[in-house]
């Protein structure tokens, strides 16, 4: 069964990568890399084994407990990121297990992560609530500088590598293009004042329904969920086939 699932996942991953390549070309970013992060909360252990066979390399987990239990099974077959909201009391459990935390949105969390950092430090993305939705975590544009200053005070223990945002759920991806464009604009503005202290090269934005638009607007990491395993979720090439 795993071989059949792996074959289907591989085919769907190829479509996703093809769509990303086409979006990069349209936006003048040919040759750049966009990483596909698979949201592992949707996958059973058997399906995760199929993900590995299919060539997926980057997983993102939402819960500290699930991160630990899945890593016990798969060890370091994947690169792991944390993409869920981080409770400060869970920072000690998350920090040693991941190479990047996508969802940092408070000074107190940065300070807590600094306490848990090893000699290599901890890589983070700052979560920006570009759309202003009350249901979403993240700081507004006017709160980003405070977080960067807090990270700078850690003396390299917490390294800001870029920004992340979650767009509203809409029927047409074009409706949220402005969210992705604005995040890139915020990042570009910050680069002028924070480079070379922080390399803000990462933009984590775009999910299964809108990742193509996100790539066109500058995404370097896109998040894919059930799309790779659910038969009733279509995966189409950019040409519509």
C-alpha positions as CSV (number, residue, x, y, z in Angstrom):
1,X,0.0,0.0,0.0
2,X,2.8,2.4,0.9
3,X,4.3,2.0,-2.6
4,X,1.0,3.0,-4.3
5,X,0.6,6.0,-2.0
6,X,4.2,7.0,-2.6
7,X,3.8,6.9,-6.3
8,X,0.7,9.1,-6.1
9,X,2.4,11.6,-3.8
10,X,5.4,11.7,-6.1
11,X,3.2,12.5,-9.1
12,X,1.4,15.3,-7.1
13,X,4.7,16.7,-5.9
14,X,6.0,16.9,-9.4
15,X,2.9,18.9,-10.4
16,X,3.5,21.3,-7.5
17,X,7.1,21.8,-8.4
18,X,6.1,22.3,-12.0
19,X,3.7,25.0,-11.0
20,X,6.3,26.6,-8.9
21,X,8.8,26.6,-11.7
22,X,6.3,28.2,-14.1
23,X,5.5,30.9,-11.5
24,X,9.2,31.6,-10.9
25,X,9.6,32.1,-14.7
26,X,6.6,34.4,-15.0
27,X,7.9,36.6,-12.1
28,X,11.4,36.8,-13.4
29,X,12.9,34.6,-10.7
30,X,14.1,31.7,-12.9
31,X,16.9,29.8,-11.2
32,X,15.7,30.7,-7.7
33,X,14.6,28.0,-5.3
34,X,11.2,27.7,-3.5
35,X,11.0,25.0,-0.9
36,X,7.9,22.9,-0.5
37,X,7.0,22.4,3.1
38,X,4.5,19.5,3.8
39,X,2.3,20.2,6.8
40,X,2.7,16.9,8.5
41,X,-0.3,17.2,10.8
42,X,-2.4,15.8,8.0
43,X,-0.4,12.6,7.6
44,X,-0.5,9.3,9.4
45,X,2.9,7.5,10.1
46,X,2.3,5.2,7.1
47,X,1.6,8.2,4.9
48,X,4.7,9.9,6.2
49,X,6.7,6.9,5.2
50,X,5.3,7.3,1.8
51,X,6.2,11.0,1.8
52,X,9.8,10.0,2.4
53,X,9.7,7.5,-0.4
54,X,8.2,10.1,-2.7
55,X,11.1,12.5,-2.1
56,X,9.6,15.0,0.3
57,X,12.3,16.4,2.4
58,X,10.8,19.3,4.5
59,X,8.0,18.8,7.0
60,X,6.3,21.4,9.2
61,X,4.6,20.4,12.4
62,X,1.9,22.3,14.4
63,X,2.1,20.7,17.9
64,X,5.1,20.0,20.1
65,X,3.8,16.6,21.2
66,X,3.3,15.4,17.6
67,X,6.7,16.7,16.6
68,X,8.3,14.6,19.3
69,X,6.3,11.4,18.5
70,X,6.9,11.6,14.8
71,X,10.6,12.3,15.2
72,X,10.8,9.1,17.3
73,X,9.7,7.2,14.3
74,X,11.4,9.0,11.5
75,X,14.4,10.4,13.3
76,X,16.1,12.8,10.9
77,X,14.9,11.5,7.6
78,X,13.3,14.9,7.2
79,X,14.2,18.5,7.9
80,X,11.7,19.7,10.4
81,X,10.2,23.2,10.9
82,X,7.6,24.3,13.4
83,X,4.7,26.1,11.9
84,X,2.1,26.2,14.7
85,X,1.6,28.8,17.4
86,X,4.4,28.5,19.9
87,X,3.5,28.5,23.6
88,X,6.4,29.8,25.7
89,X,6.3,26.8,28.0
90,X,6.7,24.5,24.9
91,X,9.8,26.4,23.6
92,X,12.2,24.0,25.4
93,X,10.5,21.0,23.6
94,X,10.5,22.6,20.2
95,X,13.8,24.5,19.9
96,X,16.1,21.5,19.8
97,X,14.1,19.6,17.3
98,X,13.7,22.0,14.4
99,X,15.8,24.1,12.1
100,X,13.3,26.9,11.7
101,X,10.3,28.2,13.7
102,X,7.9,30.0,11.4
103,X,5.5,31.6,14.0
104,X,7.3,34.0,16.3
105,X,5.2,37.0,17.2
106,X,6.3,38.3,20.6
107,X,9.3,39.7,22.5
108,X,8.7,37.3,25.4
109,X,8.8,34.3,23.1
110,X,12.1,35.5,21.5
111,X,13.5,35.9,25.0
112,X,12.4,32.4,26.0
113,X,13.8,30.9,22.8
114,X,17.1,32.6,23.5
115,X,17.3,30.7,26.8
116,X,16.9,27.4,24.9
117,X,19.4,28.1,22.2
118,X,22.4,25.9,21.7
119,X,25.7,27.0,20.2
120,X,24.3,27.1,16.7
121,X,21.4,29.4,17.7
122,X,17.8,29.2,16.7
123,X,16.4,30.3,13.3
124,X,13.0,32.0,13.3
125,X,10.6,33.8,11.0
126,X,8.5,36.6,12.3
127,X,4.8,36.1,11.8
128,X,3.1,39.2,10.4
129,X,-0.7,39.5,10.4
130,X,-0.8,41.3,7.0
131,X,-4.6,40.9,6.5
132,X,-5.5,42.2,10.0
133,X,-7.8,39.2,10.7
134,X,-8.5,38.9,14.4
135,X,-8.5,35.2,14.2
136,X,-4.9,35.0,13.1
137,X,-1.7,35.3,15.2
138,X,1.1,37.7,14.3
139,X,2.1,41.3,14.8
140,X,1.1,44.2,12.6
141,X,3.6,46.0,10.4
142,X,4.3,48.5,13.1
143,X,5.3,45.8,15.6
144,X,8.1,44.1,13.5
145,X,10.9,46.5,14.5
146,X,10.4,45.7,18.2
147,X,10.8,42.0,17.5
148,X,13.9,42.5,15.4
149,X,15.4,44.6,18.2
150,X,14.6,41.9,20.7
151,X,16.3,39.2,18.5
152,X,19.3,41.5,18.1
153,X,19.7,41.7,21.9
154,X,20.1,37.9,22.1
155,X,23.6,38.2,20.6
156,X,23.1,35.7,17.9
157,X,21.1,33.1,19.9
158,X,18.0,33.9,18.0
159,X,18.5,34.6,14.3
160,X,15.7,36.2,12.2
161,X,15.8,34.7,8.7
162,X,12.7,36.3,7.3
163,X,9.0,36.7,7.6
164,X,5.8,34.6,7.5
165,X,2.1,35.3,7.0
166,X,-1.1,33.4,6.6
167,X,-3.5,34.8,4.0
168,X,-7.3,34.7,4.4
169,X,-9.2,31.7,3.0
170,X,-10.8,32.8,-0.2
171,X,-12.2,31.2,-3.3
172,X,-9.9,32.8,-5.8
173,X,-6.1,33.1,-5.1
174,X,-5.9,36.5,-6.8
175,X,-8.0,37.9,-3.9
176,X,-5.0,37.5,-1.6
177,X,-2.2,38.5,-3.9
178,X,-2.1,41.8,-2.0
179,X,-1.2,40.0,1.2
180,X,1.9,38.4,-0.3
181,X,2.9,41.5,-2.1
182,X,2.7,43.5,1.1
183,X,4.7,41.0,3.1
184,X,7.5,41.2,0.5
185,X,7.3,45.0,0.6
186,X,7.7,44.9,4.4
187,X,10.7,42.6,4.1
188,X,12.4,44.7,1.4
189,X,12.0,47.8,3.5
190,X,13.4,46.1,6.6
191,X,16.4,44.7,4.6
192,X,17.5,48.3,3.9
193,X,17.9,49.0,7.7
194,X,18.7,45.5,9.1
195,X,21.1,44.1,6.6
196,X,23.7,42.6,7.2
197,X,22.7,42.1,10.9
198,X,19.9,39.8,9.8
199,X,19.5,38.0,6.5
200,X,15.8,38.3,5.9
201,X,15.8,36.2,2.8
202,X,13.0,33.8,3.7
203,X,9.3,34.6,2.9
204,X,7.1,31.8,4.1
205,X,3.7,32.4,2.5
206,X,1.2,30.5,0.4
207,X,-0.6,27.3,0.9
208,X,-2.2,24.6,-1.3
209,X,-4.9,26.9,-2.7
210,X,-2.8,30.0,-3.3
211,X,0.9,29.0,-3.4
212,X,1.3,29.8,-7.1
213,X,0.3,33.5,-6.5
214,X,2.6,33.5,-3.4
215,X,5.5,32.4,-5.5
216,X,4.8,35.0,-8.1
217,X,5.0,37.6,-5.3
218,X,8.3,36.3,-3.8
219,X,7.7,33.3,-1.6
220,X,10.7,31.1,-0.8
221,X,8.7,28.5,1.2
222,X,5.2,27.4,0.5
223,X,3.1,25.1,2.7
224,X,1.2,22.2,1.2
225,X,-1.3,20.2,3.2
226,X,-3.8,17.5,2.3
227,X,-3.3,18.1,-1.4
228,X,-0.7,15.4,-1.8
229,X,-2.9,12.6,-0.3
230,X,-6.6,13.4,-0.8
231,X,-8.1,12.1,-4.0
232,X,-10.9,14.6,-3.9
233,X,-8.5,17.5,-3.8
234,X,-7.4,18.2,-7.4
235,X,-3.8,19.1,-8.2
236,X,-3.5,20.8,-11.6
237,X,-0.6,22.0,-13.6
238,X,-0.5,25.7,-14.3
239,X,-1.7,25.2,-17.8
240,X,-5.0,23.9,-16.3
241,X,-4.4,20.2,-17.1
